[in-house]
């Protein structure tokens, strides 16, 4: 279950072993910060839906390429259509 830790900011607990956050921008758009392990993509998407029912995830922001932060990025992007933003070169082994 997501925990609101500040106005417009939730810590998503479904990404076990990782820290994944959902943030709401001033204009109402939603962004995910990191995605957790690949196997948890469905759980993260479901938890976003529980927090923001019927609202579209706009962006996925990745802090770095470690699999516990970016492992579910491709699948969450596929499921949501969110724009993926990474400030690093994506390692070939992680896929796109």
LOROMI-700635 format. One record per residue: residue in three letters; chain; x, z negated, y of N, C-alpha, C, CB in turn. Coordinates in Angstrom, 3 decimals, decimal comma, padded with zeros to 6 digits. Glycine has a CB too. Layout:
REM residues N
<site code="ala" unit="A" n_xx="X" n_zz="Z" n_yy="Y" ca_xx="X" ca_zz="Z" ca_yy="Y" c_xx="X" c_zz="Z" c_yy="Y" cb_xx="X" cb_zz="Z" cb_yy="Y"/>
...
This chain:
REM residues 96
<site code="unk" unit="A" n_xx="000,840" n_zz="000,000" n_yy="-001,182" ca_xx="000,000" ca_zz="000,000" ca_yy="000,000" c_xx="000,883" c_zz="000,000" c_yy="001,243" cb_xx="-000,955" cb_zz="-001,217" cb_yy="-000,001"/>
<site code="unk" unit="A" n_xx="000,558" n_zz="000,854" n_yy="002,190" ca_xx="001,326" ca_zz="000,963" ca_yy="003,426" c_xx="001,197" c_zz="-000,321" c_yy="004,250" cb_xx="000,854" cb_zz="002,182" cb_yy="004,249"/>
<site code="unk" unit="A" n_xx="002,275" n_zz="-000,665" n_yy="004,900" ca_xx="002,308" ca_zz="-001,847" ca_yy="005,758" c_xx="002,584" c_zz="-001,398" c_yy="007,187" cb_xx="003,387" cb_zz="-002,871" cb_yy="005,274"/>
<site code="unk" unit="A" n_xx="001,656" n_zz="-001,677" n_yy="008,101" ca_xx="001,890" ca_zz="-001,329" ca_yy="009,493" c_xx="002,886" c_zz="-002,328" c_yy="010,058" cb_xx="000,560" cb_zz="-001,321" cb_yy="010,317"/>
<site code="unk" unit="A" n_xx="004,037" n_zz="-001,827" n_yy="010,499" ca_xx="005,090" ca_zz="-002,713" ca_yy="010,988" c_xx="005,204" c_zz="-002,709" c_yy="012,510" cb_xx="006,414" cb_zz="-002,317" cb_yy="010,381"/>
<site code="unk" unit="A" n_xx="004,542" n_zz="-001,750" n_yy="013,148" ca_xx="004,467" ca_zz="-001,656" ca_yy="014,607" c_xx="003,340" c_zz="-000,675" c_yy="014,905" cb_xx="005,852" cb_zz="-001,187" cb_yy="015,255"/>
<site code="unk" unit="A" n_xx="002,839" n_zz="-000,661" n_yy="016,125" ca_xx="001,792" ca_zz="000,311" ca_yy="016,427" c_xx="002,275" c_zz="001,744" c_yy="016,135" cb_xx="001,353" cb_zz="000,182" cb_yy="017,903"/>
<site code="unk" unit="A" n_xx="001,511" n_zz="002,458" n_yy="015,332" ca_xx="001,864" ca_zz="003,832" ca_yy="014,988" c_xx="002,998" c_zz="003,985" c_yy="014,001" cb_xx="002,212" cb_zz="004,553" cb_yy="016,204"/>
<site code="unk" unit="A" n_xx="003,392" n_zz="002,916" n_yy="013,321" ca_xx="004,506" ca_zz="002,964" ca_yy="012,367" c_xx="004,143" c_zz="002,197" c_yy="011,102" cb_xx="005,798" cb_zz="002,383" cb_yy="012,996"/>
<site code="unk" unit="A" n_xx="004,233" n_zz="002,886" n_yy="009,948" ca_xx="003,921" ca_zz="002,272" ca_yy="008,656" c_xx="005,094" c_zz="002,435" c_yy="007,716" cb_xx="002,650" cb_zz="002,889" cb_yy="008,040"/>
<site code="unk" unit="A" n_xx="005,359" n_zz="001,385" n_yy="006,952" ca_xx="006,348" ca_zz="001,427" ca_yy="005,888" c_xx="005,563" c_zz="001,732" c_yy="004,619" cb_xx="007,178" cb_zz="000,069" cb_yy="005,775"/>
<site code="unk" unit="A" n_xx="005,896" n_zz="002,832" n_yy="003,945" ca_xx="005,165" ca_zz="003,248" ca_yy="002,749" c_xx="005,822" c_zz="002,642" c_yy="001,517" cb_xx="005,116" cb_zz="004,793" cb_yy="002,638"/>
<site code="unk" unit="A" n_xx="005,116" n_zz="001,764" n_yy="000,846" ca_xx="005,674" ca_zz="001,036" ca_yy="-000,292" c_xx="005,611" c_zz="001,808" c_yy="-001,606" cb_xx="004,957" cb_zz="-000,264" cb_yy="-000,452"/>
<site code="unk" unit="A" n_xx="004,907" n_zz="002,937" n_yy="-001,637" ca_xx="004,816" ca_zz="003,686" ca_yy="-002,896" c_xx="006,147" c_zz="004,325" c_yy="-003,272" cb_xx="003,740" cb_zz="004,763" cb_yy="-002,792"/>
<site code="unk" unit="A" n_xx="007,052" n_zz="004,471" n_yy="-002,327" ca_xx="008,372" ca_zz="005,053" ca_yy="-002,590" c_xx="009,314" c_zz="003,944" c_yy="-003,045" cb_xx="008,938" cb_zz="005,778" cb_yy="-001,320"/>
<site code="unk" unit="A" n_xx="009,104" n_zz="003,474" n_yy="-004,232" ca_xx="009,883" ca_zz="002,355" ca_yy="-004,760" c_xx="011,383" c_zz="002,661" c_yy="-004,750" cb_xx="009,426" cb_zz="002,019" cb_yy="-006,182"/>
<site code="unk" unit="A" n_xx="012,165" n_zz="001,708" n_yy="-004,267" ca_xx="013,606" ca_zz="001,870" ca_yy="-004,218" c_xx="014,090" c_zz="002,659" c_yy="-003,017" cb_xx="014,072" cb_zz="002,531" cb_yy="-005,456"/>
<site code="unk" unit="A" n_xx="013,195" n_zz="003,031" n_yy="-002,130" ca_xx="013,549" ca_zz="003,797" ca_yy="-000,930" c_xx="012,753" c_zz="003,275" c_yy="000,253" cb_xx="013,287" cb_zz="005,314" cb_yy="-001,136"/>
<site code="unk" unit="A" n_xx="013,265" n_zz="003,538" n_yy="001,423" ca_xx="012,534" ca_zz="003,204" ca_yy="002,635" c_xx="011,976" c_zz="004,493" c_yy="003,223" cb_xx="013,445" cb_zz="002,460" cb_yy="003,665"/>
<site code="unk" unit="A" n_xx="010,660" n_zz="004,617" n_yy="003,216" ca_xx="009,961" ca_zz="005,784" ca_yy="003,734" c_xx="008,980" c_zz="005,283" c_yy="004,781" cb_xx="009,231" cb_zz="006,586" cb_yy="002,591"/>
<site code="unk" unit="A" n_xx="008,966" n_zz="005,954" n_yy="005,929" ca_xx="008,113" ca_zz="005,525" ca_yy="007,031" c_xx="007,226" c_zz="006,665" c_yy="007,500" cb_xx="008,958" cb_zz="005,001" cb_yy="008,191"/>
<site code="unk" unit="A" n_xx="006,020" n_zz="006,343" n_yy="007,902" ca_xx="005,095" ca_zz="007,268" ca_yy="008,527" c_xx="004,974" c_zz="006,845" c_yy="009,979" cb_xx="003,698" cb_zz="007,283" cb_yy="007,803"/>
<site code="unk" unit="A" n_xx="005,151" n_zz="007,802" n_yy="010,894" ca_xx="005,023" ca_zz="007,480" ca_yy="012,310" c_xx="003,998" c_zz="008,403" c_yy="012,957" cb_xx="006,387" cb_zz="007,596" cb_yy="013,025"/>
<site code="unk" unit="A" n_xx="003,318" n_zz="007,860" n_yy="013,942" ca_xx="002,352" ca_zz="008,632" ca_yy="014,710" c_xx="002,892" c_zz="008,804" c_yy="016,116" cb_xx="000,955" cb_zz="007,943" cb_yy="014,725"/>
<site code="unk" unit="A" n_xx="003,072" n_zz="010,058" n_yy="016,535" ca_xx="003,569" ca_zz="010,354" ca_yy="017,874" c_xx="002,470" c_zz="010,097" c_yy="018,899" cb_xx="004,068" cb_zz="011,815" cb_yy="017,966"/>
<site code="unk" unit="A" n_xx="002,845" n_zz="010,057" n_yy="020,154" ca_xx="001,886" ca_zz="009,819" ca_yy="021,235" c_xx="000,779" c_zz="010,865" c_yy="021,264" cb_xx="002,602" cb_zz="009,799" cb_yy="022,571"/>
<site code="unk" unit="A" n_xx="001,092" n_zz="012,095" n_yy="020,801" ca_xx="000,078" ca_zz="013,155" ca_yy="020,786" c_xx="-000,757" c_zz="013,150" c_yy="019,506" cb_xx="000,745" cb_zz="014,509" cb_yy="020,949"/>
<site code="unk" unit="A" n_xx="-000,534" n_zz="012,152" n_yy="018,646" ca_xx="-001,327" ca_zz="012,006" ca_yy="017,430" c_xx="-000,756" c_zz="012,679" c_yy="016,200" cb_xx="-002,668" cb_zz="012,531" cb_yy="017,666"/>
<site code="unk" unit="A" n_xx="000,294" n_zz="013,487" n_yy="016,366" ca_xx="000,885" ca_zz="014,125" ca_yy="015,179" c_xx="001,569" c_zz="013,076" c_yy="014,312" cb_xx="001,899" cb_zz="015,228" cb_yy="015,590"/>
<site code="unk" unit="A" n_xx="001,606" n_zz="013,360" n_yy="013,005" ca_xx="002,195" ca_zz="012,444" ca_yy="012,032" c_xx="003,495" c_zz="013,004" c_yy="011,486" cb_xx="001,217" cb_zz="012,172" cb_yy="010,887"/>
<site code="unk" unit="A" n_xx="004,481" n_zz="012,134" n_yy="011,333" ca_xx="005,762" ca_zz="012,528" ca_yy="010,756" c_xx="006,196" c_zz="011,494" c_yy="009,727" cb_xx="006,840" cb_zz="012,688" cb_yy="011,857"/>
<site code="unk" unit="A" n_xx="006,823" n_zz="011,979" n_yy="008,690" ca_xx="007,378" ca_zz="011,131" ca_yy="007,646" c_xx="008,878" c_zz="011,039" c_yy="007,888" cb_xx="007,057" cb_zz="011,689" cb_yy="006,211"/>
<site code="unk" unit="A" n_xx="009,422" n_zz="009,847" n_yy="007,863" ca_xx="010,868" ca_zz="009,673" ca_yy="007,961" c_xx="011,375" c_zz="009,350" c_yy="006,570" cb_xx="011,255" cb_zz="008,548" cb_yy="008,989"/>
<site code="unk" unit="A" n_xx="012,138" n_zz="010,299" n_yy="006,026" ca_xx="012,643" ca_zz="010,273" ca_yy="004,657" c_xx="011,484" c_zz="010,380" c_yy="003,665" cb_xx="013,456" cb_zz="008,985" cb_yy="004,401"/>
<site code="unk" unit="A" n_xx="011,813" n_zz="010,673" n_yy="002,407" ca_xx="010,757" ca_zz="010,955" ca_yy="001,422" c_xx="010,895" c_zz="010,183" c_yy="000,122" cb_xx="010,739" cb_zz="012,412" cb_yy="001,114"/>
<site code="unk" unit="A" n_xx="012,021" n_zz="009,543" n_yy="-000,096" ca_xx="012,224" ca_zz="008,827" ca_yy="-001,354" c_xx="012,623" c_zz="009,751" c_yy="-002,485" cb_xx="010,973" cb_zz="008,079" cb_yy="-001,733"/>
<site code="unk" unit="A" n_xx="012,624" n_zz="009,222" n_yy="-003,693" ca_xx="013,018" ca_zz="009,943" ca_yy="-004,900" c_xx="012,020" c_zz="011,060" c_yy="-005,221" cb_xx="013,130" cb_zz="008,974" cb_yy="-006,087"/>
<site code="unk" unit="A" n_xx="012,497" n_zz="012,106" n_yy="-005,849" ca_xx="011,668" ca_zz="013,255" ca_yy="-006,182" c_xx="010,426" c_zz="012,916" c_yy="-006,975" cb_xx="012,464" cb_zz="014,233" cb_yy="-006,937"/>
<site code="unk" unit="A" n_xx="010,533" n_zz="012,024" n_yy="-007,921" ca_xx="009,398" ca_zz="011,683" ca_yy="-008,784" c_xx="008,268" c_zz="010,987" c_yy="-008,025" cb_xx="009,864" cb_zz="010,796" cb_yy="-009,919"/>
<site code="unk" unit="A" n_xx="008,526" n_zz="010,507" n_yy="-006,825" ca_xx="007,514" ca_zz="009,778" ca_yy="-006,084" c_xx="006,725" c_zz="010,605" c_yy="-005,083" cb_xx="008,149" cb_zz="008,667" cb_yy="-005,382"/>
<site code="unk" unit="A" n_xx="006,902" n_zz="011,921" n_yy="-005,076" ca_xx="006,257" ca_zz="012,770" ca_yy="-004,069" c_xx="004,743" c_zz="012,580" c_yy="-004,034" cb_xx="006,580" cb_zz="014,231" cb_yy="-004,337"/>
<site code="unk" unit="A" n_xx="004,099" n_zz="012,622" n_yy="-005,171" ca_xx="002,641" ca_zz="012,484" ca_yy="-005,218" c_xx="002,167" c_zz="011,154" c_yy="-004,674" cb_xx="002,149" cb_zz="012,649" cb_yy="-006,630"/>
<site code="unk" unit="A" n_xx="002,891" n_zz="010,101" n_yy="-004,989" ca_xx="002,531" ca_zz="008,764" ca_yy="-004,499" c_xx="002,672" c_zz="008,669" c_yy="-002,986" cb_xx="003,402" cb_zz="007,699" cb_yy="-005,170"/>
<site code="unk" unit="A" n_xx="003,720" n_zz="009,280" n_yy="-002,452" ca_xx="003,929" ca_zz="009,250" ca_yy="-001,000" c_xx="002,815" c_zz="010,020" c_yy="-000,299" cb_xx="005,314" cb_zz="009,844" cb_yy="-000,629"/>
<site code="unk" unit="A" n_xx="002,482" n_zz="011,206" n_yy="-000,801" ca_xx="001,409" ca_zz="012,002" ca_yy="-000,201" c_xx="000,089" c_zz="011,227" c_yy="-000,250" cb_xx="001,264" cb_zz="013,364" cb_yy="-000,932"/>
<site code="unk" unit="A" n_xx="-000,193" n_zz="010,575" n_yy="-001,370" ca_xx="-001,425" ca_zz="009,786" ca_yy="-001,494" c_xx="-001,429" c_zz="008,620" c_yy="-000,513" cb_xx="-001,589" cb_zz="009,264" cb_yy="-002,930"/>
<site code="unk" unit="A" n_xx="-000,285" n_zz="007,996" n_yy="-000,312" ca_xx="-000,228" ca_zz="006,862" ca_yy="000,611" c_xx="-000,395" c_zz="007,328" c_yy="002,064" cb_xx="001,107" cb_zz="006,105" cb_yy="000,444"/>
<site code="unk" unit="A" n_xx="000,157" n_zz="008,477" n_yy="002,405" ca_xx="-000,068" ca_zz="009,040" ca_yy="003,743" c_xx="-001,559" c_zz="009,279" c_yy="003,938" cb_xx="000,732" cb_zz="010,367" cb_yy="003,939"/>
<site code="unk" unit="A" n_xx="-002,203" n_zz="009,837" n_yy="002,938" ca_xx="-003,642" ca_zz="010,095" ca_yy="003,018" c_xx="-004,424" c_zz="008,790" c_yy="003,181" cb_xx="-004,123" cb_zz="010,846" cb_yy="001,763"/>
<site code="unk" unit="A" n_xx="-003,983" n_zz="007,720" n_yy="002,536" ca_xx="-004,701" ca_zz="006,445" ca_yy="002,655" c_xx="-004,584" c_zz="005,858" c_yy="004,064" cb_xx="-004,166" cb_zz="005,440" cb_yy="001,630"/>
<site code="unk" unit="A" n_xx="-003,466" n_zz="006,128" n_yy="004,734" ca_xx="-003,259" ca_zz="005,629" ca_yy="006,092" c_xx="-003,963" c_zz="006,520" c_yy="007,114" cb_xx="-001,759" cb_zz="005,544" cb_yy="006,408"/>
<site code="unk" unit="A" n_xx="-003,871" n_zz="007,824" n_yy="006,903" ca_xx="-004,347" ca_zz="008,782" ca_yy="007,902" c_xx="-005,312" c_zz="009,778" c_yy="007,276" cb_xx="-003,167" cb_zz="009,524" cb_yy="008,546"/>
<site code="unk" unit="A" n_xx="-006,353" n_zz="009,290" n_yy="006,692" ca_xx="-007,314" ca_zz="010,109" ca_yy="005,957" c_xx="-007,764" c_zz="011,338" c_yy="006,747" cb_xx="-008,520" cb_zz="009,275" cb_yy="005,585"/>
<site code="unk" unit="A" n_xx="-007,592" n_zz="012,492" n_yy="006,120" ca_xx="-008,048" ca_zz="013,739" ca_yy="006,717" c_xx="-007,126" c_zz="014,319" c_yy="007,773" cb_xx="-009,370" cb_zz="013,531" cb_yy="007,309"/>
<site code="unk" unit="A" n_xx="-006,050" n_zz="013,635" n_yy="008,082" ca_xx="-005,109" ca_zz="014,129" ca_yy="009,093" c_xx="-003,930" c_zz="014,792" c_yy="008,423" cb_xx="-004,629" cb_zz="012,987" cb_yy="010,006"/>
<site code="unk" unit="A" n_xx="-003,391" n_zz="015,808" n_yy="009,050" ca_xx="-002,303" ca_zz="016,598" ca_yy="008,494" c_xx="-000,943" c_zz="016,007" c_yy="008,882" cb_xx="-002,406" cb_zz="018,053" cb_yy="008,971"/>
<site code="unk" unit="A" n_xx="-000,032" n_zz="015,972" n_yy="007,907" ca_xx="001,348" ca_zz="015,589" ca_yy="008,167" c_xx="002,020" c_zz="016,758" c_yy="008,872" cb_xx="002,103" cb_zz="015,204" cb_yy="006,845"/>
<site code="unk" unit="A" n_xx="002,570" n_zz="016,517" n_yy="010,037" ca_xx="003,153" ca_zz="017,579" ca_yy="010,850" c_xx="004,619" c_zz="017,846" c_yy="010,502" cb_xx="003,034" cb_zz="017,225" cb_yy="012,318"/>
<site code="unk" unit="A" n_xx="005,412" n_zz="016,783" n_yy="010,353" ca_xx="006,849" ca_zz="016,933" ca_yy="010,136" c_xx="007,372" c_zz="015,946" c_yy="009,087" cb_xx="007,598" cb_zz="016,739" cb_yy="011,452"/>
<site code="unk" unit="A" n_xx="008,441" n_zz="016,352" n_yy="008,445" ca_xx="009,224" ca_zz="015,490" ca_yy="007,562" c_xx="010,618" c_zz="015,442" c_yy="008,178" cb_xx="009,249" cb_zz="016,025" cb_yy="006,049"/>
<site code="unk" unit="A" n_xx="011,060" n_zz="014,256" n_yy="008,566" ca_xx="012,362" ca_zz="014,076" ca_yy="009,194" c_xx="013,299" c_zz="013,393" c_yy="008,197" cb_xx="012,241" cb_zz="013,243" cb_yy="010,510"/>
<site code="unk" unit="A" n_xx="014,394" n_zz="014,054" n_yy="007,863" ca_xx="015,338" ca_zz="013,493" ca_yy="006,895" c_xx="016,560" c_zz="012,948" c_yy="007,605" cb_xx="015,752" cb_zz="014,550" cb_yy="005,863"/>
<site code="unk" unit="A" n_xx="016,912" n_zz="011,705" n_yy="007,289" ca_xx="018,070" ca_zz="011,082" ca_yy="007,922" c_xx="019,377" c_zz="011,528" c_yy="007,292" cb_xx="017,958" cb_zz="009,578" cb_yy="007,847"/>
<site code="unk" unit="A" n_xx="019,359" n_zz="011,792" n_yy="005,988" ca_xx="020,536" ca_zz="012,316" ca_yy="005,294" c_xx="020,122" c_zz="012,805" c_yy="003,909" cb_xx="021,654" cb_zz="011,231" cb_yy="005,186"/>
<site code="unk" unit="A" n_xx="021,053" n_zz="013,427" n_yy="003,193" ca_xx="020,724" ca_zz="014,156" ca_yy="001,964" c_xx="020,759" c_zz="013,338" c_yy="000,679" cb_xx="021,650" cb_zz="015,284" cb_yy="001,819"/>
<site code="unk" unit="A" n_xx="021,028" n_zz="012,053" n_yy="000,728" ca_xx="021,036" ca_zz="011,272" ca_yy="-000,518" c_xx="019,669" c_zz="011,368" c_yy="-001,193" cb_xx="021,404" cb_zz="009,781" cb_yy="-000,240"/>
<site code="unk" unit="A" n_xx="019,682" n_zz="011,478" n_yy="-002,523" ca_xx="018,441" ca_zz="011,728" ca_yy="-003,274" c_xx="017,382" c_zz="010,656" c_yy="-003,086" cb_xx="018,751" cb_zz="011,851" cb_yy="-004,732"/>
<site code="unk" unit="A" n_xx="017,776" n_zz="009,434" n_yy="-002,735" ca_xx="016,781" ca_zz="008,385" ca_yy="-002,512" c_xx="016,127" c_zz="008,493" c_yy="-001,121" cb_xx="017,434" cb_zz="007,008" cb_yy="-002,675"/>
<site code="unk" unit="A" n_xx="016,616" n_zz="009,398" n_yy="-000,306" ca_xx="016,032" ca_zz="009,640" ca_yy="001,016" c_xx="015,375" c_zz="011,011" c_yy="001,107" cb_xx="017,099" cb_zz="009,511" cb_yy="002,091"/>
<site code="unk" unit="A" n_xx="015,889" n_zz="011,983" n_yy="000,351" ca_xx="015,404" ca_zz="013,360" ca_yy="000,487" c_xx="014,910" c_zz="013,977" c_yy="-000,815" cb_xx="016,490" cb_zz="014,215" cb_yy="001,046"/>
<site code="unk" unit="A" n_xx="014,899" n_zz="013,221" n_yy="-001,883" ca_xx="014,559" ca_zz="013,770" ca_yy="-003,194" c_xx="013,178" c_zz="014,390" c_yy="-003,303" cb_xx="014,673" cb_zz="012,715" cb_yy="-004,200"/>
<site code="unk" unit="A" n_xx="012,216" n_zz="013,873" n_yy="-002,586" ca_xx="010,843" ca_zz="014,391" ca_yy="-002,671" c_xx="010,506" c_zz="015,357" c_yy="-001,536" cb_xx="009,854" cb_zz="013,238" cb_yy="-002,663"/>
<site code="unk" unit="A" n_xx="011,473" n_zz="015,684" n_yy="-000,701" ca_xx="011,208" ca_zz="016,493" ca_yy="000,493" c_xx="010,582" c_zz="017,843" c_yy="000,170" cb_xx="012,488" cb_zz="016,708" cb_yy="001,259"/>
<site code="unk" unit="A" n_xx="011,154" n_zz="018,579" n_yy="-000,751" ca_xx="010,634" ca_zz="019,913" ca_yy="-001,064" c_xx="009,200" c_zz="019,853" c_yy="-001,576" cb_xx="011,523" cb_zz="020,598" cb_yy="-002,098"/>
<site code="unk" unit="A" n_xx="008,925" n_zz="018,907" n_yy="-002,449" ca_xx="007,574" ca_zz="018,805" ca_yy="-003,028" c_xx="006,562" c_zz="018,330" c_yy="-001,987" cb_xx="007,576" cb_zz="017,844" cb_yy="-004,233"/>
<site code="unk" unit="A" n_xx="006,929" n_zz="017,372" n_yy="-001,155" ca_xx="006,004" ca_zz="016,915" ca_yy="-000,108" c_xx="005,761" c_zz="018,045" c_yy="000,885" cb_xx="006,564" cb_zz="015,657" cb_yy="000,623"/>
<site code="unk" unit="A" n_xx="006,786" n_zz="018,796" n_yy="001,202" ca_xx="006,611" ca_zz="019,950" ca_yy="002,089" c_xx="005,659" c_zz="020,960" c_yy="001,460" cb_xx="007,971" cb_zz="020,616" cb_yy="002,394"/>
<site code="unk" unit="A" n_xx="005,832" n_zz="021,215" n_yy="000,175" ca_xx="004,965" ca_zz="022,165" ca_yy="-000,519" c_xx="003,510" c_zz="021,691" c_yy="-000,499" cb_xx="005,440" cb_zz="022,362" cb_yy="-001,969"/>
<site code="unk" unit="A" n_xx="003,294" n_zz="020,405" n_yy="-000,741" ca_xx="001,937" ca_zz="019,862" ca_yy="-000,808" c_xx="001,253" c_zz="019,764" c_yy="000,556" cb_xx="001,972" cb_zz="018,501" cb_yy="-001,443"/>
<site code="unk" unit="A" n_xx="002,029" n_zz="019,560" n_yy="001,618" ca_xx="001,435" ca_zz="019,284" ca_yy="002,925" c_xx="001,598" c_zz="020,410" c_yy="003,945" cb_xx="002,029" cb_zz="018,042" cb_yy="003,479"/>
<site code="unk" unit="A" n_xx="002,573" n_zz="021,264" n_yy="003,737" ca_xx="002,861" ca_zz="022,301" ca_yy="004,718" c_xx="003,610" c_zz="021,794" c_yy="005,939" cb_xx="001,592" cb_zz="022,942" cb_yy="005,153"/>
<site code="unk" unit="A" n_xx="004,073" n_zz="020,549" n_yy="005,893" ca_xx="004,793" ca_zz="019,960" ca_yy="007,027" c_xx="006,113" c_zz="020,689" c_yy="007,263" cb_xx="005,051" cb_zz="018,457" cb_yy="006,785"/>
<site code="unk" unit="A" n_xx="006,541" n_zz="020,715" n_yy="008,501" ca_xx="007,834" ca_zz="021,280" ca_yy="008,870" c_xx="008,920" c_zz="020,296" c_yy="008,483" cb_xx="007,898" cb_zz="021,609" cb_yy="010,388"/>
<site code="unk" unit="A" n_xx="009,947" n_zz="020,782" n_yy="007,800" ca_xx="011,056" ca_zz="019,946" ca_yy="007,353" c_xx="012,179" c_zz="020,017" c_yy="008,380" cb_xx="011,561" cb_zz="020,389" cb_yy="005,951"/>
<site code="unk" unit="A" n_xx="012,626" n_zz="018,850" n_yy="008,843" ca_xx="013,685" ca_zz="018,769" ca_yy="009,839" c_xx="014,812" c_zz="017,916" c_yy="009,268" cb_xx="013,156" cb_zz="018,178" cb_yy="011,189"/>
<site code="unk" unit="A" n_xx="016,015" n_zz="018,494" n_yy="009,226" ca_xx="017,179" ca_zz="017,767" ca_yy="008,709" c_xx="018,361" c_zz="018,032" c_yy="009,635" cb_xx="017,513" cb_zz="018,195" cb_yy="007,234"/>
<site code="unk" unit="A" n_xx="019,042" n_zz="016,997" n_yy="010,025" ca_xx="020,200" ca_zz="017,130" ca_yy="010,905" c_xx="021,497" c_zz="017,237" c_yy="010,131" cb_xx="020,272" cb_zz="015,960" cb_yy="011,851"/>
<site code="unk" unit="A" n_xx="021,449" n_zz="017,892" n_yy="008,992" ca_xx="022,624" ca_zz="018,048" ca_yy="008,142" c_xx="022,457" c_zz="019,330" c_yy="007,354" cb_xx="022,818" cb_zz="016,821" cb_yy="007,193"/>
<site code="unk" unit="A" n_xx="023,531" n_zz="019,798" n_yy="006,761" ca_xx="023,457" ca_zz="020,966" ca_yy="005,893" c_xx="022,933" c_zz="020,519" c_yy="004,534" cb_xx="024,850" cb_zz="021,665" cb_yy="005,758"/>
<site code="unk" unit="A" n_xx="021,877" n_zz="021,164" n_yy="004,062" ca_xx="021,228" ca_zz="020,796" ca_yy="002,805" c_xx="022,129" c_zz="021,168" c_yy="001,636" cb_xx="019,848" cb_zz="021,488" cb_yy="002,671"/>
<site code="unk" unit="A" n_xx="022,539" n_zz="020,202" n_yy="000,790" ca_xx="023,393" ca_zz="020,521" ca_yy="-000,356" c_xx="022,687" c_zz="021,469" c_yy="-001,323" cb_xx="023,807" cb_zz="019,237" cb_yy="-001,088"/>
<site code="unk" unit="A" n_xx="023,413" n_zz="022,408" n_yy="-001,842" ca_xx="022,844" ca_zz="023,404" ca_yy="-002,758" c_xx="022,181" c_zz="022,737" c_yy="-003,954" cb_xx="023,929" cb_zz="024,374" cb_yy="-003,239"/>
<site code="unk" unit="A" n_xx="022,716" n_zz="021,650" n_yy="-004,447" ca_xx="022,179" ca_zz="020,994" ca_yy="-005,638" c_xx="020,802" c_zz="020,348" c_yy="-005,398" cb_xx="023,159" cb_zz="019,940" cb_yy="-006,121"/>
<site code="unk" unit="A" n_xx="020,431" n_zz="020,135" n_yy="-004,133" ca_xx="019,147" ca_zz="019,502" ca_yy="-003,817" c_xx="017,997" c_zz="020,483" c_yy="-003,798" cb_xx="019,227" cb_zz="018,811" cb_yy="-002,490"/>
<site code="unk" unit="A" n_xx="018,259" n_zz="021,765" n_yy="-003,761" ca_xx="017,186" ca_zz="022,753" ca_yy="-003,673" c_xx="016,696" c_zz="022,871" c_yy="-002,245" cb_xx="016,026" cb_zz="022,384" cb_yy="-004,604"/>
<site code="unk" unit="A" n_xx="015,715" n_zz="023,735" n_yy="-002,052" ca_xx="015,157" ca_zz="023,932" ca_yy="-000,707" c_xx="013,674" c_zz="024,013" c_yy="-000,775" cb_xx="015,714" cb_zz="025,185" cb_yy="-000,050"/>
